[in-house]
């Protein structure tokens, strides 16, 4: 699932795979900090 998201970001935004991975990691980290624990997989 993460690979698909990274691929789509790379294709749609025209950024490198590394940049897309960093963006996804930032969003996941933000979600883990803000969402209740029971919602985090």
Protein Blocks (a to p, Z undefined) as FASTA:
>chain_A
ZZmmmmmmmmmnopafklmmmmmmmmmmmmmmmpcfklpZZ
